[in-house]
Amino acid sequence: MSGNSGTGSIHRIVVAQTSGLAELTLTAPLIAGLRAHYRGSSVELVCRKPFSALPSLFPAPPSEITPIDVLPEAHASPSPALLDQVRGVERLFRGRRANLFVAASPAPNWMDWFLACLLRPHDAVAAPKRAAPRGLLRVLLEEFSLPAVEFRGPGALNLSGDQRNAALLGLAGAAPVDAFPWTLPEEVEARTAQTIEALRLQPRAYAVCFPGGAPQCWAPERFWDVLLQLEDRFSCGIVLAGDESEQRQLRVLADCLSERTRVFAARPNDLPVVASLLANAGLYLGNECGFTHLAQCYSVPGVAVFGGGGGWSSRAAWAPGSIALANPLPCFDCGWDCPFARVHCLDCIPVQAVLRAIDDVLADPARPPESRACNGKPETGAAELETVSRRYRRLREENAASAALAVELLHEQARRRRGWTSLR
């Protein structure tokens, strides 16, 4: 696809980012590159409903934001509830077409494929390119009488956010543009000022800590140990942030700190407030999650603790003033499907390593981004970690393949029974 000077035959581009908040944040440069190249064309972003307030904060927002209320990773087989949700998605896009479909997720899931099949684009790209998933997708395509779509793209895995965006833009005939740092729109600052004032905060005079936000987290008592030594360095204290489901845990931790500690448990429509809290902070600290990357968008210095199930190989620190800490082990990149009773990768990150990293970013907030390996020694030896992890993943892959085949066979049996019933 040549895509000369941003016009040509590309009138409508649909970008699907159906992963979590972190990946949605990292999609901003992709949207900016497409909008810069295809001036005058519509660039629509499809994302999950809880995060749909975020793209309006992008430096170059999409022309249109379409939220969908489906969590793809929560479903591997059809159910009446899922079919109702998918019918809602089908109604949203019924009769609509796209010239170009871009699957922006790190690994296109069944929903990305389903959306592409609904829109029947002239071209569909993904990075990395993978074979269409079996099981649920095939059932849905048959249920909705949709043709299959093929994606173009590289086969390389574990691309960083920048590498993935550059690959997708290249496939679309466009080029990367600089989309960082972000700046809060004036209307967002005005709208969120009341919340900031209610928390009695002053710009750069507080730190934001998010001790949750990930499927597996660094121990709360270790965050407490760090925050005890950190709170006196900020005149407005610490803000403990998370989503509303984490409110109880946040308050338990706050009760163990000084009275200057605030708690902000965000609801889905509070993302602009979260962005404002982070943009005005003097430091961020937390588990690697969406808030980690949102803070980096606003060039806030900080430290993120990574486990093996997160995106260490693809989402490590990328903005000036940020340090990512991890303890790389042979069982890394498990997607948080851990076969061990203890989360060794997080257990081996010491408090002192976090404190040293905080000292470094506060001393030089403009320092280049850095990923540091802690090299802690887990109780389970490296050879055992590798052997157990490899066997466990192989079994999980075999089970997933068998489950996908079973979904297709059960659907085929049900279809035949319906056919026999109609013949009678």
N, C-alpha and C positions, 0 to 999 in steps of 0.2 A: 504494500500500500504506500503510495507516494505521498498523498495528502498535501499537495503543493499549496503553500502560503495560507493554509488554514481554511481553504474553501473547498472547491471540488465537489464531490458527490456525498461528502460526509455532512449530513444535516442533523442527525440525531445520534448521540453517543450515550450509552447506558453503562455506568460503572457499578458493579455489584461488590459491596464489601460487607459480607454477612458474618464476619468474625467479630471479635470483641472490641472494646474501647481502644485498646492499644493499637491494634491494626487499623482501626478507623482513623485515629490520629495521624498515623504514618501515611495515610492515603492523600493527605493535603497536597503534597508536591505533584502527585499524579493528576489530580484535578486541575491544579494550576498550569501544568504543562499542556494538558489537552485544551484548556480554555485559551491559553496564549496562542496555540497553533491553529486551532479551529475557531477563529473569531467569527461570531455570528451563528455558530452552531449551538444546538442545545446539548448540554452535558448534564445528564441526570444521574444522581447518586442514589442507589438503593442500599439501605442499611437497616440494622435492627432497631425497632421502635424505641427501646430504652435510651439509645444513644443519638436519636435523630435531631436533638437540639445542637449537637456539636458542629456539624458541617457548616452551619451559618457563621461560625467563628473562623473558618478557614480564611487565609489571606485572599484567596480567589475562590469564593464559595461556588458550589455547583448551581446551574441554572434552576434545578428542581431537586428537591429531596423527597424520596418516597420511602416511608418507613414500612417495614413488614414485621408482623408480630409472631415470628417463628424462630425457635432456637434450633438450628439444624443439628448440632451435635447431640441433642437430647433424643433424637429419633433415628432408629435403625430399621424399623419395620412400620408398615401402615397400621393406623388405628382410626376409629371413627373421629376422635378429637383432632388428630393430625389432618385427616382428609378435609375436615371443616376449615382448618386453618389454611390449607393449601388452596381450597376453593376460593377463600378470600383473596389470596395472592393472585390467583388466576383471574378473578373479576377485576382486580386493579389494572392488569395489563391486557385484558381482552381487547383484541382488535388493534393493539399498538405494535409498531415495528421499530427496529433500530437498524441504522446503517452499520454501527460498530458496537459490539458488546465486549466489555473488559471485565474479566474476573480478577478482582484485586486481592482476594484472600491469598495467604501464603500457600494454601493447598486447597484448590477449588473443591467445595463440598457438593452434596447432592442438590442443595438449593441453588447454588450458582449455575449448575447445569440445567436445572429445571427452568430458571429464569431465562437462560439463553434459548432454550427450546421454545418457551412461550413467545419470545420476541422475534425469533427467526431472523437473526441479523445477517447482513451480507458478509460480515467477517466477525469472528470471535477469537479473542486472544487471552492467554493466561500465562503466568510465570510463577511456578513451573507448570509445564503442560503435563497432564496425567491422563491415563485412560479413564473413561467414564466409570463411576462406581457402579457396582452391580447391586442387586437387591432392591432397595426402596426406590431408587431412581427409575429403574425399568418398570416397576409396578405403576408409578405415577405417570410416566409417559404413556403407558397403555391406557390407564384410566382416563386421561385427558386427551387421548388420541393426538399426541404431539410427535413430530418428527425429531430424530436425533440431530445433534449439532456437533461438529468437530471444532476443537480449539487449535489455534496455532500458538507456538511458544517454545522456549527452551526447556530441556529436560532437567536442568540443574536444580538440585535441591538446596535448602538452607541458604537462600539468597537473603542478604540484608534488605532492610526496607528501601534504602537508596538503590541497591542493585535491582530489586524487583520493579521499582518505579521506572528506572532507566530502561529496563528490558521491555516493559509494557509500552512505554512511550515510543521506543524504537519500533516496536511491532506496529504501532499506530501511525508511524511516519512523523512523529513529533520528537521534541528534544526536552531534556530536563531543564527546569527553571528553578531559581532560588526562591523557596517558599518559607524560609525561616530567617529571623524569628517572627512569631506572630505578634500582632498588636491588638489589644482589646478594642472593639468598636465602642465609640462614645456612648451609644445607646445602651450597650451592655454594662459599661461602667456605671452609668446613671441608674440603671435598673437594679444593680447589685449593691450599690453604695449603702443602702439601708441595712442590709445584712452585715456588711463589713463593719459598719458603725455599731450595730447591736453587739457585735463580738468584741468591741473596743480595741480594734486593731489599727496599727499605723504601718504604712508601706515599709517593707524591708526590716521591720522591727519584730518579726515573729517567724517561727519555723513551722512548716506543715509536715506532720508525720502520718503516714497511712500504714498501720501495723497489720492490716488485713489485705483484702483485694486480690488474693491469689488462692488457688486450690490448696496449696501448702504454703505455710508462712514461717518466717523466722520467729523464734519463740517470743511471746509477749514479755517475759521477764528480761530478755536481752534488750528489747526496745526500751523497757523501763530503765535498765542500767545505763543505756546511752542517754536517754532523755534527762535523767537526773543530773548528768554532767553537762547537759546542753542548755537547759532552760534558763540559766543565769546569763547566758551569752546574748539573749534576746529580751529587750525591755518589755515586750508585749507577750512573752512566753511562747507556749506551744499550742498549736491547733491540731487536734487529733481528728483526722478526716477518714471517711469511709462511706459506704452506702447505708441506707436505712436498716438493712438486715443486720448490720454490724454494730448498731447503736449500743446494745448492752455491753459488748466487749470493750468498746471505746470508753464507755463511762467507768467500767471497772478499772481500766488503766489510768484514766484521768483522776480517779479517787486516790491513786497512789502517788500522784504528782502534786505540784503546788496549786494553789487556788487560782493562779493565772492561766491554768490550762483550760482550753475551750474544746468543746466537741462539736463537730459538724457532720451529721449523718445525712447524706444527700439522697433526695428522691430523684427519679429519672429526669424530671423537668428542672432540676437544680444544676445541671451541667454548666450553664453560664456562670453561676455563682461559684462553683468549684474552680472554673477557669480563672475567675477574678481573684479568688483566694490564693491560688497558686502563682498567678502572674505578679502579685504584690508581695509575695513571701521573700524572706531573706535566705531561705534554705528549704529544700525538701529532703525527706528521708522516708524510706519505706521499702516494702517488697516490690519487685518488678510487676507493674500492672499498668492499667490505662492512665492513672494519675501520674506515674513516673514519666511517661512520654508527654503528657499534657504540660507538665512543669518544664520539661526541656524545650517545648515549643516556645515558651516565653523567656528562654535563656536564664532560668533560675538555677543557681548552683545546687548540687545535691548528690546524694548517694543512694543507689538502688541495690538491694540484696536479691541476687538471682539464685534460683534453684534449678535443678536439672530438667524440670518439666516445662519451664518457661522458654523464652526465645534467646537463650544465651548466644547461640550461633548466628541468630538473625536480628535480634533486637537489643543488643548490648548498647552501652552508652554511646550516643551519637552527637550530642550538643556540647558546646563549650561549657566548662564548669561542672561536668557530670562524671562521676566515677561509678562503674558497675563492679560489684564484688560477687565472686562465685568461687566454688570449690569444685572444679571440673573433675568428674569421676568417670570411670568406664561405662557407667549406666546412664550417662547424660542423654538428653533429648528423648525422654520417656513419655512426654506429653502428660505428665503427672499420673500415669498409670504405673505406679511403683509396686514392685513385688516384695518390698521389704517393710518390716514393721516400723522401723525408724527411718526418717527422712535424712539419710546420711549427708546429702549434699548441703542441706541447710544447717544441720547440727554442727558441721565442721567450720562454720564461719564465726570467728570469735568477735567479741565486743571490741577488743582493742583494734582490730582491723577496720571496723566501722568508724571508730573515733579518729583513727589516723586519717582515713579518707575524708571525714568531715573537716578536720583541721586543714587538709590540703586544699579543698575547694573553697573554704572561707578565706584562706590566705591568698588565693589567686582564682577568683570567679571566672576569669577568661581563659583558664588553662585548657588545653585540648582535651577532648573526651578520652577517657581511659577505661579499659577493662582490666581488672586485677584478679589474678588467681590466688586464693588463700593457701592452697596446698595443704589443707588439714588432713590428718590421718584418721579415717573412720574406723570403728571397731571391727567392721567386716573388711577383710583384705581386698585389695584391688582385683586379684585374680578371681576371687569368689563373686565379687560384684559383677564382673564382666560375664562370667559363666552363667550365673543365675539370671542376669538381665537378658542375655542373648536367648537362652532357652525360653524364658517367660514371653519375650516378644514374639518368638517364632510360634509358640502355642497360641498367643492372642491373634496373630495374623491368620493362622489356620482356622481358629474358631470363628473369626470375623468372616472369612471366605465361606465357611460352611453355613453360617447364619444367613449370609446374603443369598446363597443358593437356596436355602430352605424358604426364605421369603418369596423368591420367584416361583418355586414349585408349589407352595401353598396357594399363591395367587392364581396360578394356572389351574390347579384343581378346583378352586372356587369358581373360576370363569367357566370351566367345563360343566360344573354342576348347574350353573345358571343357564347354560345352553341346553342341557338336557331337560331342565324344568320347562323352558319355553317351548321345546318340541312337544312335550306331553300336552 
